[in-house]
Amino acid sequence: MQAISVSEARQNFKKYCDDVVENNDIIIVSRNGNGKENMVWIDLNYYNELQKAKENLEYVMKIDESFNQLEEGKVVTKTMEELEAMANE
């Protein structure tokens, strides 16, 4: 992981792009000098993995909430006939 300034990023843009893509490096670009938030450069494959992990975490959290509802008795019971009738509506 490297932390660089915006001016350093400008001067060596290709080098840092190569570092990210070829070496799976993470680049933090500091923009504090002008009052703006910092940013991070990461490889697209790594970004996609993070997005997938986020989606998986959201799914796990929904399952966890479902178990909590089950433990609290917040359930609805339907017979097979009722379910089939709902599906045919």
N, C-alpha and C positions, 0 to 999 in steps of 0.2 A: 504494500500500500504506500502510495506517495501523496504528499500534500504539496501543492504548488499554487502559485499566484496566477491570476488571470494573465498578467503580462508574460509570465513564464510559459503558460499554455499557448499563448499566441506565438511566441518566438519558436517554440518546439512542438507545434501541433502534431506534425506527422510522427515524431518520435513517441509522443505520449499515446497517440492512436495505436501505433505498433505495439507499445508496451501493454496496452489493454487487450488487444486482439490476440497477439502472439504469445504473451506471457501470462495472460489472465490476471493482469495487474488491475488494481483499483486506484483510480486517481481522484483525489479530493481537490477541487479547484476552489481556493479561498477567494471570496469576493467581499470580504469584510471591509476592505479599504473604502468602498463606496456605499456601505450600509446595506448591502444586499445579502441574501442568504447564500451559503456555500452550495456547491453542487458536486455530484459524483459521476465520474465516467466509469462505466462497466461494460463488459462484453455482452452482446445481445443474447448469447446462449445463457449466460449467468442471469441476466435479467429475466429471461423466460423461465428459468428454474425458480427464481424468486416469486414470480407471478403464480406458478403452479403450486409452490409451497403455501402461498397466501390463500389460494383457493382451497387447498386441502385443509388448512387450518380453519377456514370459515366453515367447511363441511363438518369437521370434527366438533366445532363449537355448536353447530346446529344439532348434531347427534347428542352432545352433552346436555343441551337444553331439553331435548326430547326425553332423555332419561330423568332429568330433574322433574319434568312435568309428570312422568309416569310415577315417580316416587311420591309426588304430592297428590296423586289421585286425579290429576287433570286429564282424564282420558274419556274417549267416547267409544262405546261398544256397539258394534253393528253385526247383524247376522249376515251370512253369505247372501241370503235373498235380498236383504236391504242393500248390500254393496252392489249386487248385480242390477238391481233396480236403479241405483244411482248411476251406474255405468251406461245404462240404456237411455238416460234422460237427455 
